[in-house]
């Protein structure tokens, strides 16, 4: 492996042997030698005719000039990035250069200030802060609110009161909930489960335990009887109780506020054998690490207007969720059915089987006249088009009411007069209710109480909201408003770990509550008094429900449906793979439904919130996405402070206004609820935004002004994706040197990055914007846009500015240098596949873990060329790759996308890695098993050879080499009523081998023992292993060449990798060329530079200039000499440092072999397909067509017949049917009773099996035979 510093010097310090271009004895005289050297290292000013004499093999950047390629730099030059300015003592406006201090331009000052703000953002906020905050809020606030909203539960006896005689009256029970508390993870230390100890994640992983904490709930119970006295019922309380009861255990998120690792310093984490870089955000269920994937849900409180072309129907829906444990959504859609002659409006109500005309519902709510209905919908009675659209609905409603009243024995005259009465409208609605046991009018009121429950119980508010829904659907029908885009992120909310656990816990608690009712019902029928409340609470219900949801993956969603794809096993190939999995989001679809095509396409509202690059391929393409780096999920905040501000600035409640005043006022919505109206909404919007920047209003509040609909929409709900932006005033950033100096001082005095960030929010420097509010903002992409706007009179007026263009993408895409220069599919492969498959150091405590499979790179390196986002987010210890010298050149064994690798570099440790495989065993409780070395006399069917490497306790020694057939975990099982022991040990199968790295013996929570043995294998790169650059330029090793046979530069540098130039035009990975050239300039100059996407700073011209300043050739090309002959190549070769990743796809894991004999399928007699079972290689249709195309019939017969399932069969030539063997082993035909004309044929056994199956179906098959 070529070292970077040595690469920049004349000598390679032992890493590469410096070889001369041509041996001295090959030159005839001194003049020839001088002429040769002049070609190798031409003078800087002798450039004429140089390009014509030297064609270039691969040079995507044009070489305008040529400079000497010899590099002379200080080997002790600092290659680390400069410290951020807000933690330095010197002012940000000064930069140290070679000649001293240089004053920066205003644009450079803004760039440095923005970078300092970005660094502070990620210093104070973890990459999984969204998950942690959601979980903490659920346990700390939402769970208590859930129990507070739950209604008291009434319990009646389960059998007739006559059978119960306690004071002659039956007993009843009533219980309700009080305060709830969640403890910290612990476990029991004794069999009686009385003594507990603190449980840490490491112990939970190793002992296959669930990292959970108890939930303690205050339950109040009341036992009473009812007496009838003076025609009134009186309640006589017999017994009251109140206890704190453990209702179950809930899994705890690692590194959350309730985790035992929360707040521990790095030294204490190291003492607990935890990874110092582990940011948490996941759960541990029975020793396995699980992650809850964020789900895209529809915002349940917004009004959606959609058009269904097939039914010619417009639909406006609003589906808020009910509160309490029995959660469900109450959908009340308004439908506009458009026919050729007329359009009618109706609405579906809860517990009503048929749609109800919207006009009748409005009359039931108290607005009985047609004028009031018109004013509630049209606002302006001069709008003839809108009035004409709703007029048929009024006439249709009158007809329905007349028919209903006539059915109630009313005359036509009285029916026409009673059409517009509220009680009749209520009776009409109640008559359509299913399971109607009350009077129609009372049933109608019950239905209206369930409608729009999030608005309140007032009929006037519900009438206004119904009128708003009708107006929206009519405006869309008339083309005045567009149909709602259901894929727009303003119409979506994300359910994170807290919300997902809330849905599942709600279902589990409902189950527990029903069980408590059943237990109390049984007790009420008995004579004895009530004991402890704990006897009626089965805490295993909630514990098993939550653990089962994590284990099986079936999860309750907000719709109350079971959904898969919510829980996943965390991927720990490397750090990026783990964090990307924690930041993943998925579109939640109902079971057995297919997504629309628009759901897979990127929406413009994804900008800087959802990564437009990183998504999976295949069926989940576009459905599984990643949150961008600066994406922040809002949490639920209080509405009361905002309501106070609204009332102080002139907002009027809906109860205080008349329908006729709606045309001249602006509507105010708070979290989807219409709360009032305003005369001057723009002043209110400005005041709310000013309060938000000062901290008087929560920073996550979103304020939207819709001038077209005359609405002000305010959101404080959770699940909205916000992002931070720099505030701009007068085309300049509010962020100034004063703020940065203040931050420097605060950091020196001991303030945290979170406190400094909050100071920026309070000063109005940074602001969080939501999707809908950002649509009304003007955001500059960088300092260039602001500089251009300041220099132009008619320029756009910017309100905000991006912090950095690196943070517009997700974690995987933001680490790709020169991302905008690559083909889109290459960026997708790198961000979603290769960066997750790259082998690195996935954790620092891998010696204290027992992962099922893991791997780590011996010498991970920090790349020379990286983005600012990657430099901030990734620790140098956790990079997943190495920087190698890559030459772009054809060299025989690197056809297409394969590469040639330097064998000497591999021998020195290039891309060497260790791979771990953990084998698990347990002593089952139901049978007699124990870990022990099997005895030679008791073992059935095993050789003594397999016992040599196992000690008496059944485990091998550390460092022992195990191969196929060796025992990893020794275990014996006793047979029933027989002292003889049977070997039930775990043996290594084919392709399994390694050195024993770790042996762990412990016990699970229920007491039975478990064992884990980890094997280690060290692997060096070999032919067939897969590698990839940071640009999706993947390829396998075609050959490993000795260093002596590889080309070298005039400094003696031998490349580590040679890639084919033909891989570049098809894949269009220009970013890799730019990375190679910029890395070369960085290595030569010792000055860190960043490849920021979409910035346009370090483009091809700038990189050429960097190379020129470093005394290198523009374009990065050099002369190279043939490693075999020593002669100089006739072309210029692009060579330089490039960051490469070793992927987890290796030839050793995929190679399979099988002899003529091996295991076959019992039914088909064809080879099995399992690699570990010595299965065969699949030979499918594409392989068959290839053989046919080449005319290789003999090979085709060998693959499909001779090496698969050959079978000899006897055929009767007379009747052409199969013959069978008689008792004398002589073939004889059972059909024609002839044994003379019997011939033997060879056919595949599958063909014979098919023949027999057809015969069982009554289909006779004949076979004609001819002598060959």
N, C-alpha and C positions, 0 to 999 in steps of 0.2 A: 504494500500500500504506500503510495507516494505521499509523504508528509507535506503539509501546505507550506510551512516555512522553508523546508528544504527544496520544495518545488520552485520557490522564488530565488534560490541561490544557485551558484555554480556547482556546488557539491551537494549530494543528496544525503549526506551523513549516514551512510550505510544502508539506507532504505532501497536505493537503486544503485547498481554499479554503473559508474560513469565510463562510457565507452566512446572511443574516438570514432569520428565519422568514417575514416578510411585508414587502414594501416599504412605506416610510412613506406614499407617495402613495395607497396603497390604503385608508387609514383616513380616515374622515370627520372625526374630531376626536380630541382627546387622551384623552377618556374611553374611546372604543372601543379605543385603543391600550393603555391600562392594563388594560382588561378582557381583551384578548387575551393580554397578557403574564402575567396572573394565572393563565390556564389553562396556559400553557406551563411556568411555574415556580411552582407553588402554594406557599404557605407550609407549613412543616413541621407546624404544628398545625391547619391548615385541611383536614381529611380527611373531613369528614362529607359523605356523598353522592357521594364521588369515584368509587368503583368502579361505582356504578350508571350514572354519566354516561359512563364510558369503558370500553367492552367491550375485551377483550384478544384479539388475533389468535392468539397462541400463548404460553401461560404455564403450563407444567406444574407450577410451584411457585406455590402460592396467595400472592397479595400481601396480607399482613395489614396492612401500613402503607405509607405512601409518604413518601419523604424527597426533598429536592432532589437532582436528578441531577447538579448541577455538582460536579466533583471538583477538589480543591485539594491537590496533593501536591508533595513536593520532587522536581524533575526529576532530581536526582542521587541519588535513593534507590537503595539496593543491592538488586538483584533476584536476586543469586546466592544459592544455598543456603548455610546456615551450615556452617562447617568441622566435621568430626567431633570429638567431644569427646575422643577418646583422643589427638589430636594438639594439643590446646589446652592452654595453661598453667592456665587457670582450672578449678576443680573442676567435675565434671559436675553437681553438685547445684544449681548456680546458673545462672540464665538472665537475660540482659540484657533488660530491658523498657524501655518508654518512661519509666517513673518511676524507673528504677534497677534494682538487683538484687532478684530475687524468689525466694524459697525455693520449690523445686519439691516437689511431693507425692511420696510413696513410689512411686506408680504411674508418675508422669512420670519419676522416676529410673530405674525399670526399663525404660521405653520407650527412653530415651536410651542406656542401657547396652546394650540389645539391638541398637540400631542401630549402635553403635560396634563390637560384635562382628561384625555382618554386614559392615560396611565392611572390617574386618580380614580376614575370610574371603576376600573377593573381591580384596583387595590382594595376598594371598600366593598365591592360586590362580587360574590362568588359566581362562577359560571352556572352553578345550580341553585342560585339564590331563589329563583322562582319556585322550585320544588320545596326548598326548605321553608320559605315564607308561607307557602300554601299549607304545608303540614302543620307548622306551628300555629297558624291562625285557626285551623280546624280544631286542634286539641285545646287551644287556649281560649277560644271565643265561640266558635260555631257549634261545638258540641254542647256547651252550656246553654246556648240559645235554643238549640234543638229540644233539649229537655224542658226548657222554660216555656216553649210554645206548645208542648204536648198537653192535651186536655186530660183531666182526671179520668180514670178508667173505672167504670161501674161493673161490679161482679154480682150476678144473681145465682142462687142455688141451681144445681144441675138437675134436680128432680122436684116433684110437686111439693108445695108448702105443707100439705097434709101429713107427709111422712116425717116432717121435722117438727119437733115439739120442744122448743126452748121458750118458756114463758108463753107458749101457745102461738108464737109467731115465727115466721121464717127470718133468717139472718141474711143480711146483704153486706157487701164489702165495697170499699172505694179506696183506691190508692192513687197517689200522685208523686211526682219527682221533685227533688230539691237540688242541692249543689252537687256537682260532679267534679272529681279530681282524677288526674292521671299521674301515676307514679313514674319511677325510673326503672329501666330494665334490671331485673334481679332473677335469681334462681334459688332453688332449695338445696340445702346441703345435707339433709337427712331424709330418711325414708318416710317419716311421719309428716313431712312438708310443713314444718313449723319454723325452722331456722332458715333464713335467707341470706344471700350474699350478693354483692354487686356483680352484675354480668357485663362484660365488655365484648365488643364485636369479635375480637380474635377468638375468645373462648366459644362463642356461639358458632363460629365457622367450623372450628375443629371438632366440636362435640355434636354437630348436626342439630343444634338447638335453634329455636326461634327467638330472635332478639325482640322481646316484647315486654310490655309493662302492664300492671294491673289498672283497671278502671274501677274506681270506688264511687258509688252513687248513693245519695241519700234518698231513701224510699219511705214515704209516709203512708200508713195504712190505717183505715178506719173501718170497724165492724159496727153495724147499726141495724136497728129494726124500725119499722114504720107502724105508727098507731093512728087510727082514725078517731078524731075527737072533734065534736061539733062540726061534722061534715068536712073536716080539714085533716090532711095528713101531717103528722108530726114525726120527726125523726128522733129516735132515742139511741144515742151512741153507747154501745156496750164496751168497746175497747179501742184504744188508739195506740199506735206504735210509730216509732221513727228510728231507723237504723241506717248506718253506713254499710253498704253491702258491696262486695266485689262481684260485679256482673260479668266479668270476663277479662281477657287480656287482648291488647291491641298491638300489632307490630309497630316498632319505633323506627323512624328513619334515622340512619346513621348521620351524625354531625348536626342533628336538629337540636332544638332547645331542650328536649327531653332525653337526649342521648347522654350517656355517661362520659363521652369524649368531648362534650361541648365545653368550650372555653379552656381546654388544656393547652399548655404551651408545647412547643416542639420537643423540648427535652422530656416532658412527661409522656408525650405520645411515643417517643422512642423507648421509654421505659416500659410502656404498655405493649411494645412490639407492634405499633401501628405505623402505617405509612405517613410520613410528614406531609406529603403532597396530596393525600386523599381528601377530596372535598365533600364526600358524602353524597346524600341525595338518594340513597337506595335502601332497601330492606334486606334483612337476613331471615329467610324462612327455611327452617330445618337444615341449616348450614349452607344453603344456596343463596346467592345474592340475586335479588329480584328488583326490577325497576318498573314503576308505573308510568306508562307512556301517556303523555298529554293527549287528550281527545278534543277534536274540533266539534263543538256543538253549536246549534243554532241559538241565537239570542232569544230567549223565551219571552221577552217582554216587548219586543218590537213588533210593529204591524208590517206584515209582508203582503205585497200585492203581486199575484202571479196570474198568467193567462194560460189556459189549457186549450190548445187549438182543436184537439179532437172533439172535445165536448162543447167547444165554443162558449167557454165559461171563464169569468174572472173571479178570483178568490182572494179575499183578504183574511189573514189568519193572525191570531195572537194566542200563544199557548203558555201562560205563566204556570209555574209549579205550585202545587199546594204545599202548605207547611205541615209539619208533624212527621210521624214515623211512617205512616201509610202514604207514601209519596206518589202522586200521579199528576199529570198535566191535564188541565181543563181547557181543551181546545174549543173555541167559539168562533168558527169561521163564518164570515159574511160572504155570500155568493151572489154574483150577478150573472144570471142566465140570459144569454142574448139569443133571441130567436129572430126570424125574419120580420115579424110584425111588431114585437114588443120585447122589452127587457124587464125582468122582475128581480127584486132583491129579497133574499131570504137568509136565514141564519140557523145554524145548528147549535142547540143548547144542550147543556149537560143533562143526562137522564131523560132526554126526549128523543123519541124514535124517529120523528120526521122533521124536516126543516120547517121553521116557523117564519112567516113573512116578517121582514124587518120593521115594517110600519106597525104591525100589531105589537111587536116587542116595545117599540117606542111609546105606544099608547099605554102599555102595561107599566112602563116606567114613569108615567104621569104627564107625558106630552101628547095630548089627545087630538088636538086640532091639526089639520093639514098644514096650516101656516107655520105652526111651531116646528113641524117636521121639516118643512122647506127651509126654515131659518137654521135649524140644526145641521143641515147638510149643505145648503147652498151658500149660506152667510149673506149673500147679496141676491135679493129677489129679482134683480134685473138680469141675472144670468139665465137667459132663456134656454140655452142649450142644456145646461145642467138640470134645470127644472123639467124640461121635456123628457130627459132621460129617466127621472125618478117618478114621473107622473103615472106610468103604467103600474108601478108597484103599489101606489095608493089605491088605484081602482081594483087591482087584484086582491088587496087586503080587505077592501070592503066586501067583495064577493065572498071571500072565505068567512068573514064574520057573519054575514047574513045567513049563509048556509048553516053555520054553527048555532046561531040563535033560533033559526027555524027548527032545528033538531031539538031544541029545548022548549018546544011548544009556544014559541012566540009568533005573533002575526007578522006579516010583511011590513006593515007600517011601524009597529013597535020595534021590529028588528032593525029597520033603517035608522031609527032614532037612537038605538042603543049601540050602534056600531062603534062609536067613538067614546065609549065609557071605559074607564080604567079597570073596573071590576070584571067587566065582560072579557076584556083582553087577557086579564089574569086567568079567568076561567078557561078561556080557549087554550092558553099555554098548558094549564094543568091537566086539561082533558087529553092532551097528547103525551103525557108523562107515562112511562112504563111502571107497572106495579103501583098503580094509584090506589091508595087506601084512605087518603084524606079528601076533604072537599076540593073541588077543582081550583077554586080561588086560592086556597091555602097552598096547594101543590104548586101553583104558578109562582107564588112568592118564594117558595123554597128553591125553585129553579133559578129565579132571578138573583137570589142570594149567592148561588154558586157561580153565576156568570161574572166575569171580570173581578174575581175576588181580590186581585192585587190592587184594584182601584179603591176599594173600600165597600161599605155596605149602603152608602147613600145612593138612592135611585137617580138623583140628578147628575152625579159624577158619571155613573154608568151610561146614562142617556147621552151625555156629551161625548163620551168615548165611543159609543156606538155610532153616533153621528159622524165622528171623525173617521172611523173605519169606512163608513159608507161613502163619505166624501172622497177618501183616497182611492177607492175602487172606481168611483165614477170619473175622477180626473184622469186615471189611467185609461179608462175606456174611451174617453174623449181625446186622448193623446196629449194631454197637458202635462202629464207626469210620466216618466218612464217606468217600466216594470222593474221591480226590485231584483237586483242581482244577488242571488242566494250565495254565490261564491265570494262576494265582497266581504272583507274582514270587518266592516262595520256591522254586518249582520251576523257575526259569529262571536263565540266566546270559547275560551279554552278551559277545559277541566283538567287541573293538575292533580297532584297526589292528594291534596286536602279535599278537593271536591269529589274525587273518585272514591276516597275512603268514606266520605259522608254518605254517598249513595249506597255503598255496600253496608255501612254500619246502620243506616236507616232500616234496610231490609232485615238485618240481623236483629236489631232491637225490636222490630215489629214481631219477629218470630219469638223472641224472649217474652215479649209482653203477652202474646197469645198463650204461651206456655204457663206464665204466671196466672193468667185468668183461669185456665183449666185446673191448676193445682189448688187455687183458692176456692173454685166451685166445688171440688171434692171435699174440701175441709168444711165448707159452710153446711154441708149435709150431715155433719157429725156433731156429737154432743160435747166434745172436749173443746177447751179454749185454744186460742191461737198461740203457738210458741214463738219462735224467732222467725223473722222475715226471710232469713237466709235459707230456711228449709224449702221455700217456694221459688228460689232463684237458682237456676241451673247455669252456672257461669261457663260451662263447656259449650253452650249454644253459640255465644258470640265468638269465643275463641276458635272453635272448629269452623265456624262460618267464614271468618276472616282468613284463617290459614288455608282453608279449602279454596277460597277465591284466588289466593296467591298461587297455590300449587297447581290447580286445574286451569286457571286462566279465565274462567267464566265469571263475568263481572256485571253487577247491576249498574246500568247507566241512568241518566236523568229521566229517560223515558220509562224507567221501570223494566226494561228489557234486559235479557242476558246478552252480553257482547263479548266476543273474543278479540284478541289483539290488544288488550289493555295491559297485560302483565307479560314481561319478558325476562329471560335470564340475561344478566348484564354481561356485556362483551368486554373482556379484559385483555385483548391482544396488546394494546398499548393505551396510553393515556387519552389520546384523541378519540379512539374507539369508545372508550368508556364514557367520556364526557358527552360525545355526540349522541350516544344512546340515551343519556339522561336528558338531553335537550331535544329529543325527537318528539314530534307530534304526528297524530294520525287522524284522518277523517273518520268520524264515528258513523257507521252505517247500520241501519236496522238489519237483523238477521235475514239471510236469503234475499238481499237486495243488491243491485248492481249500481255502481256509481255512474253518473252521467259523464259525457265526454268533457264538458266544461269543468268538472271537478278535478280533472287531471291537468288542465292547462294552467300556467301561471296567471294570476290576476294582477292588475296594476296596483292593487292595494297591498300586495306582498312586499312592496318596496321597503327595504331596510327592516322588515319585520320577520319575513320568512325568506330563507335562503332560496334564490331562484335557480341555484345550481345543484345543490345537494338533495338528491332524491334517489330512491331505489329504482332499479329497472325491473321489468317483468310486470306481473299483475298489479303490484302496488305502486307502479310508477305514477307520480303526482299525488298519490294518496298519503304517502309517508314522507314527511318533510322535516326540516330542522329550523328552529328559531334562530334568527340572526344574532350576532354577537351582542348588540346593544338592545335587543328585545327584552322588555320588562313586562311581566304580567301584573296587572293591577289587582289589588285586594279590595274586599268589601269595606267601605268606610261609611261613617255616619251621614245621614241625610239631614239631620236637624240643624247643624250649623248653616248649611246652604239655604234651608227654608227660612231661617231667620234673616239672612241677607236678602233673600228675594222679597220678603214682606217689608223689610226696611226700605226697599227701593221701588215700592209702588206696585208690587204684584198683588192681584186680586184673586181670591179663591173662586173656584167655579160656582160655588153656591151663591156668590155675590153678584154674578153677572147675568145678563139677559141674552137669549140667543141672537137678538137683533144687533148686539154690540160686537159680535165676533168678526164682522167684516173689517172693522177699523182697528183691531188690536192684534197683537202677536201672541201666539200660544207658547206656553212654557211647559216643557216636559222634563221630568226628573226620573231617570232610570226607566223610561218608557211610560211613566204615569203622567197624565195631563193634570197638572196641579194648579194652573191659573193662567191669567192673561196679563199682558203688559202693554202700555202705550208706546214706550220708547225702549225697545229691546237692545239697541246698539250700546246705549249707555250702561245697561246692566252687564252686557258681555264684557265691555272694557273694564268694568269694576271687578267682575269675578276674576278675570285674567290678571289684573293688577294685584288682587288679594292672593292669588295663587303664587305669583312671583315673590310676594313678600312673606309667604308662609302662613297668612291668615286663613287660607283655604288649603286643604290637603293637596300636595303636589301631584297626585294621581288623578285629580278631578279633570274631566274633559268637558269643555264648553264649546258648543257648536252653534253657529248662527246660519240659518237657512233663509235667505232672502226670498227665494222663490215660493216656498210654502209659508213664509212668515212664521217661523218657528225658532225657538231657542231650546236646544236639547242639551241637557246636563247629565253626565254619567258619573256615578261613583261606585258602580258595581264591579265585581271581580271578573277576571278572565279576559280583559281587554289587553291587547298588546300595545304598550307604549314604547317610546324610545326618546332618549335625551337629544336635544338640539341646542346649539348655542344661539342665544338671543342676539339679534341684530337691530341696531338703531342708527338711523342716518347713514345707512350703508356701511356701518362699521360694527365690529364686534363689541358688545358690552364688556367682554373679558378684556382686561387691561393689565399692564405691568403692576398696577397697584394690587390687584387681586392675587397675582402670583407671588408678589413679595409678602403679602399677608399670609398666604398659604405656607411659604417657606418659614416664616416666623412661627406659625402655629405648629408645623411639623417639628421644629426644633424644641418647642416647649412641651412636646409630648402628646399633642392631639393626634387622634387617629385619622386615617384617610376618610372614614365615614363622616366624621365631624367636619372635616374640610369640605367634603362634597355637599353636605347640608348647608354649609355657609355659602357655597356658590348658588345653590337653589334659593336660599333666602335673599341673596343679593340680586336675584333676577338675571344671573349670568347664564344659567342652564335652565331648560324647561322641558318637561315631559309632554309630548303630544301624542294623542291617539290618532287612529286612522281617519276618522271623520273630521276631526279638527284640522289635521294636516292638509286636507283637501282645500281648505281655505287659506293656507299659508303659502308663502313664497320662500323656498328653501334654496340657498346657494350651495353648490357642491364643494366649493373650496374658496381659498383666498383669491384665486384668479377671478372668479365671478364677482366678488366684492370689489376688487381693484378695477375691473372693467366698468362696473356700475358707478363707481365714484368718478371715473373719468368721462362719463357720458351723461348728458342732460336728460335724454329721454329713455334712460335705462329702466329696467324693472326695479321696483322697490322691494328689497328683500326684507323678510321678517325674521328669518332664522338661517342658520348655516350648519352644514354637516360637521361633525367632530372630525371624522376621517373617513375617506372612502374605503378603507380596509374593512370597516365594520359593517358594511352593507350586506355582507354574506354571512353564512354560518361558520362554525368553527373549522370544518374540514376545508371549505373553499377559501377561507381567509388566510390560510397558510401557504397557498400556492403563489409563488412569485410570478409576476408578469401574466397573471391570469387572463387578462383581456386579449392576449396575443395567441391564445390557444383555441383550438376547436372546442365547441361547447361540450360535445360528448367526452372529450379527453378530460375536461375539468370535472365532469360528472363522475367519471371512473375514479379519478384521484380523490375527490372529496368524499365519495360514498363507499368506495371499495378499497383502493390501494392504501389510503392513509389508515384505514381500519385493519387491513391485513398486514401492515408493515410490522416487523418484529423490532421491539425496542425494550426498554426497561419499564414494564407496565406498573410496577410498584416497587417501593424500596424495602418492603418487608416480605419479599417473596420467600425468604427462608423460614418465615413463621406462618406460612399458609400451606394449605393442602388442596390446591385447585385441581380439578379433574384433569385439565391439560393446560399447560402454560409454557411460555418460552421467553427468553430475553437475549438481547444482543450483548456481546462481551464489551464492545468498545463503541457505544453510541457517541455521535459527534454533533456539534452544533453547525448548521449550514452556514456557508459564507453569505449567501444571498437569501434573504428572507423578507417577510413583510413586517410592518410595525406591529400588526396584530399578533403575529406569531412570536415576535420578540418579547411582547408583554405577557402573553398567555402561557407560553411553554417554558418550563424550566430546562436549563442545559442538561440536567441529568436524565430527562425524560424524552429526549429526541429519539426518533425511530429510524435511524439510518446513518450513513457515513458519507463524507465528502471524498470522492474519488476523482482521479484524472481520467477524463473521457476523451478519446480521439474518435472523430467521425470519419470513418474510413472503411472501405471494403477490404475484408481480409479473409475471404474463403469460407469460414465457418460461421459467419454472422449474416446468413441470408435472411431476407425479409426483416423481422423484428428481433431476431435472436442476437446475442452479444457474444463476444470473445473476451475472456477474463484472463488476467495475468496469474499464473500459477504461483509465482513467487510472492505476490501480494496475498494470496490466499494462505500460503504457508506462514506468512508473518502475522496472520490473524484477521485478515479482511473479511468482514461479514460472518465471523464465526459466532455461533449462537449455541445456547443450551436449551434443551427441550425436556419438559417434565411431564410425566404421566403418573397419576395417583390411582392406586387400586384400593378399593374399600371392601371391608368385610364386617360382619356383625354376628354376634351370638343370638340367634333367634330365641324368642321367649317360649314359643309353643312346643319346641322340640329340644332335645338335649344336645346342645352344641357347645364346643369349647375350643379356644385357640390352643393348638398343641401340634407338636411334630408327629405326623402319622408314623405308626410302627410298621416295620417291614412285614410283620406277620398279619397285621390287621388291614393293610392297604390292599385294595383289590385292583389289579390291573396296572400297577405302576412299578417302575424299576427303582432300585435303591439309588440309582444315580440322581434322581430328582430330589432326594432327601439330603444330599451331601451339603447343600448350601443353606440349610435351615437349622436354626438352633432348637433347643428343647422347648422353648415357648412358642414355636411355630413361625418365627419371623427370621428373615435373613439378617446378616450383619451389615452394618453401614460400609459402603464401598464395595460390596460384593457384586460381581458381574453376573447377571442373570440373562439367560437366553431362552429360546423356545423349549417348553416342557418343564422349566424350573418352577418351583413353588414360590409364590410371592407371599401368600398368607396361608399358613398351615392351619387346618381346622378339621376336627373329627366329629362325627355324629354317631351317637349311640342308637342302635336299633331297638325297637320295642321288644321287651322280654328276651333280650339277647345281649350279653355283655360284649359281644364282638363290635368293634368300632369300624365305621365306614369313613373312608377318606372323602371329605367335602372341601378340599383346599382349592385355592385360586391358583391356577397354572397359567403361565404365559402361552399365548397362542402364536401362530405364525406371524412373522414380521415384528414381534414384540421382543424388545431387549432393553438393556440399560444397566447402569450401576445404581445400587441402592443409595439414595440420597437422604431419605428421611423415613423413620418408623415412628408411628404415633399410636399409642394404646390409651383409650379413654372410655368413658361411658356416656350414654345419652341421658336425657332428663328423667326417663323412666327407670334408669338403673342398669339396663343391659349393656354389655361391653361392645365397643366398636374398635376397629383397627384400620389404619391408613398407612400404606407403604408407597413412597414416592420414588420413582426411577428417573434417572437423569441420563440423557444422551447428548453428547457434544457433536455438533454437525458443522462441517465446513462446506462451503459452496461446491457443488458438483454439477456436471452436465445435466440439464433438465430442470434445475431450480429456477424459480421465477423471480425476476427483479423488475423494478420500475423506478422511473424518475418521479419528480414531483409534478409532472405534467401529463400523467397518464401514458407515458411512453413505456409500455410494459414489454417484456421479452424474457425468454429463457436462455440459459447458457448453452451455446452451441458447442463450445470447446474451451478447454483450459490449456493455454500455450505456455511453455517455459518462457521465462523472461528473455532468454537469449534469442528467441525466435520472433520477438515482437519488435515493431518499429520503435525508434527513439529519436528524440530531438537533438539538436546540436549541443544542448546542455547535458545530455545523457538521461533525460527524463523518459521513462517508459510508461505508457498509459496503463492504468489498472483495467480499463474497460474499452473495448473497441466496438462501436455501434455502427450499423450500416446507414449510410446517408439516404438510402431509399425508404427508410422508415419515416422520414420527415415530411416529404410532399403529401403522402396519402393521409397522414394523421394531423398534419398542419400544426405541429407543436413548436411554433416559433419561440414560445416562451422559454423552452429549454436552451435554445441557442443564445438567447439574451442572458439567461442565468449563467451559462458557461462563460460568456465574455465578461459580464459584470463581475463574476467571481474571480476571474483572472485579474481584472483591474484592482479588485479589493485586496487580493493576495499580494499584488505587487506594491500597492501604495500603503497598505496597512490601515486604510480608512474605511470605516463601516458605511455602507450605503444600503438603502432599502428599495425593494421593488414593490412600490405601493400600486395596487391596481387602480386603473382609471384616473391616475394623477397626471400622467404624461410627463413626469419629471425626468426619469431615467429612460429615455427612449434610445433608439439605435444611434442617433447622432451624438447624444451625450455619452453613451458608452464608448463609442469610438474615440471621443475626446479624452475620456478617462484613460483608455489604453495608450493614447498618444502621449499623455502627460506622464505615464509610467514607463515610457521608453519601450513600448510594445507596438506591434503592428496593428494598425486599424483593421478591425475584423477578426482579430485573434488568431489568424492563420500563421503557421510556421512550416519550415521545411522539416521533413523527417527522413530518416534513413532506414533502409530495409534491415531488419534484424538478422536475416540469414546471410545476405551478401555484403552488407555494410554500405551499399550504394545508396545515394540520395534518391528519394522518390521524385518523380517528375512533376508532382502536383503539390500545391499547398494544402495543408491539413489543418482543420479547425480542431484545436485541442485546448482543454482547460478544465478547471475543477467543476464538478456537478454533483449535486446531492442525490444519492441513490438509496432506495429502500429494498431490503430483502423481505419478500412476501412469504406468507405462511404456506404457499403452495410449493411443495418440494417433491423431487422425484422419489425420494425414499418412502414417502407416504403414499405414493400413487402406483409405484411399480408393483406388478403382480405377475406371478409365474405359476405354471402348473404342468406336471408331466403327463404322460399318457394315461395315468390312473389318478384318481382323486375322487372326492365326494360328489355324488350325483343326486338329483332329485328322485325321490322314491317313485313318484308317479310317472314322470316323463323320461327318466333315466338320462336327462341332460345335465351338464355340469351346473352346480349351484353358482350364484353370482356374488357371494360374499367374499371379499378379499381375504379376510382373516380365516376363512374356511377353505382356502386354496381353491376359490371359485374360478370359473373361466372368464375369458375376456369377451365382452359383448360384441357380436358381429351382426349389425343391423342392416336395415334396408340401404342406407347410404353406402356402407362398405360393400354390400352385394352389387349395387349398381356400378361402383368403381371397378370391381373385378370383372364384371361383364363388359364394361367399356374397354378394358385392356385385353379382353379375350383370355383371361387367366381362368379357364374352366377347371383345370386340375386343382388349382389353389382353392377355388370356390367349393369344389367337391370335398376337399380335405377339411375345410372349415365347417361346412354345414353338415357333413356326414361322418367322415372318418374320425374326426376329433370331437364329435358331439355325441350322437346316440346311434351308432351302427347296430343293426339287428338282422339276424338271419331268420327267414320265414319260408315255409313250404307252401307252394301253390299247385293246385290241381289244374293241369292243362285242359282237361275235359270240360269241367264246369267253371273254371276260372275263379274258384273260391279257395279260401285258405284250407290247408290240410293240417291234421293234428297227429300227434304221436299216439300209437297204441301202447299196450302194456309191454310189448317187445321192443319198444323204442324204434318202431318203423312207422314212417309217415303214411297216413291213410286218409282219404277224403271221406268225410262223414255224410256228404250229400249224394255223391254218385257211387259210393262204396267201391271205389277203384283205387288201387294203390300202385298202379304201374306208371301212369303218366304224372308223376309227382316231380316237381323241380324245386330247387332251392334258389331264393332271391335274397338280395340284400337291400333293405329299405331302412329309413330312419324309424326309430321306435315310436316317435310322435305320429308318424303316418299309420303305423299299425294301431296305435291307440285311437286315432281318429276313425279308422275302419271299424273298430269294435263299437265305438260310440254311435256311429251311424247305424250299425246293425241293431243296437238296442232301441233305436227310434223307428225300426221297420224299414230302413233304407238299405237295400242290398247293393254292394259294390263289387264289381268284377275287375280282374286284373289280367290283361293279355301279356303273355310271356313269349319271348323269342330268343333263340340261341344266339349268343354273341360270337 
